[in-house]
Amino acid sequence: MSGGEHNARAWGHVVDFFDHERATSAQVYASEWFFLKDLLKDGISVLDVGCAQGGFAGVMAENLKDFRYTGIDISAEMIAKAKTRHPQAEFHHVGESDWSAIAGRQFDLVLVLGILHLHESWRDTIAQAWAHTAGTLLMDLREHEGPTIEDKAVSSFRMDFGGDEAGAAVRLPYVIVNAAEALAVVRRSCDGVSRLSHYGYYHPVSGAAETPVDKVMANVWCAQR
Ligand SMILES: C[S@@+](CC[C@H](N)C(=O)[O-])C[C@H]1O[C@@H](n2cnc3c(N)ncnc32)[C@H](O)[C@@H]1O
C-alpha cells in the first residue's frame, strides 16, 4: 500500500466525526475566521482541499447567496457523504498529490485547512494549491521554534478521535514545522505572492497527538496574488 493509500484509509476511521463537526460558521476556528470573514464575497469560486464531508460548502451557504464550491478529498467515504449532504456542490475523490480531476482550473479562494500537519507531502500540497489559486490561498500549519519534526515514529496522530477504538493503532504523521522554515516554504511555494499574512495562537497539541512537543503555534496563512 502506498503512503497516500494508507492515509486515505486512516481517514476512514473518523468519517462520522464530520457528521456534526466543522459544518457551520460557528464551528470555524477564530484563526480561520480572522481571514475568511473578509474573503466571502458573492459570486466567488472556492476549492476546498481535504474537504471531508464538504462542511465549508455549508459555511459558504450561511454567508453567501451565490458561490461555486468544489471539494476534493483522498477519502472515498468522505466524498460519498459530501455528495449526499451538498448535492449542489462539486466533489472529486482524488489520490494524494493527484489533482488531475481539476487540471488547469483556478479558483478565487482555495482552502487547505486541517490537513497540512497530517501528511508527509505537505510541501507539495502547498505548491499545488497555489497553482490552483487565482486569488487567495488559506491554509494552516502547526509550528514551533525548534527543528521541524515530520518523522511519524517521533510525532504521530492517532485516528481514534472520532470514537473508533480501532483507529488508535492507525497513525498519521503529526508534522510540526520550525516557524522560520514555515515562512520559507510558504514564500517559496507561493511564487508571485503579493501579500502574505498569518494569524494564529499558541496552544497545547491535540489530544490525539503523540509528540515530544507540548505546545504548538496553530498558524493560518493567507497568501494573496
Ligand atoms: C481534519 S479533516 C479536515 C476537514 C476540513 N478541511 C476542515 O478543516 O474541517 C482532513 C480531511 O482531509 C483529507 N485529506 C488528508 N490529506 C489530504 C490530501 N493530501 N489531499 C486531499 N485530502 C486530504 C482527509 O481525508 C480528511 O477528510
PDBQT file of the ligand as one rigid body, heavy atoms in Angstrom, charges set to zero:
ROOT
HETATM    1  C1  LIG A 301      -9.069  17.046   9.614  1.00  0.00    +0.000 C 
HETATM    2  S1  LIG A 301     -10.004  16.794   8.146  1.00  0.00    +0.000 S 
HETATM    3  C2  LIG A 301     -10.228  18.486   7.681  1.00  0.00    +0.000 C 
HETATM    4  C3  LIG A 301     -11.528  18.725   7.000  1.00  0.00    +0.000 C 
HETATM    5  C4  LIG A 301     -11.771  20.182   6.653  1.00  0.00    +0.000 C 
HETATM    6  N1  LIG A 301     -10.787  20.699   5.744  1.00  0.00    +0.000 N 
HETATM    7  C5  LIG A 301     -11.789  21.028   7.889  1.00  0.00    +0.000 C 
HETATM    8  O1  LIG A 301     -10.895  21.860   8.075  1.00  0.00    +0.000 OA
HETATM    9  O2  LIG A 301     -12.697  20.843   8.678  1.00  0.00    +0.000 OA
HETATM   10  C6  LIG A 301      -8.862  16.246   6.926  1.00  0.00    +0.000 C 
HETATM   11  C7  LIG A 301      -9.508  15.811   5.605  1.00  0.00    +0.000 C 
HETATM   12  O3  LIG A 301      -8.540  15.968   4.575  1.00  0.00    +0.000 OA
HETATM   13  C8  LIG A 301      -8.420  14.796   3.801  1.00  0.00    +0.000 C 
HETATM   14  N2  LIG A 301      -7.027  14.757   3.359  1.00  0.00    +0.000 N 
HETATM   15  C9  LIG A 301      -5.937  14.455   4.097  1.00  0.00    +0.000 A 
HETATM   16  N3  LIG A 301      -4.819  14.606   3.359  1.00  0.00    +0.000 NA
HETATM   17  C10 LIG A 301      -5.225  15.002   2.127  1.00  0.00    +0.000 A 
HETATM   18  C11 LIG A 301      -4.541  15.326   0.921  1.00  0.00    +0.000 A 
HETATM   19  N4  LIG A 301      -3.216  15.252   0.829  1.00  0.00    +0.000 N 
HETATM   20  N5  LIG A 301      -5.264  15.713  -0.159  1.00  0.00    +0.000 NA
HETATM   21  C12 LIG A 301      -6.623  15.790  -0.082  1.00  0.00    +0.000 A 
HETATM   22  N6  LIG A 301      -7.323  15.468   1.024  1.00  0.00    +0.000 NA
HETATM   23  C13 LIG A 301      -6.638  15.096   2.119  1.00  0.00    +0.000 A 
HETATM   24  C14 LIG A 301      -8.860  13.671   4.738  1.00  0.00    +0.000 C 
HETATM   25  O4  LIG A 301      -9.349  12.557   4.019  1.00  0.00    +0.000 OA
HETATM   26  C15 LIG A 301      -9.935  14.353   5.586  1.00  0.00    +0.000 C 
HETATM   27  O5  LIG A 301     -11.213  14.221   5.006  1.00  0.00    +0.000 OA
ENDROOT
TORSDOF 0
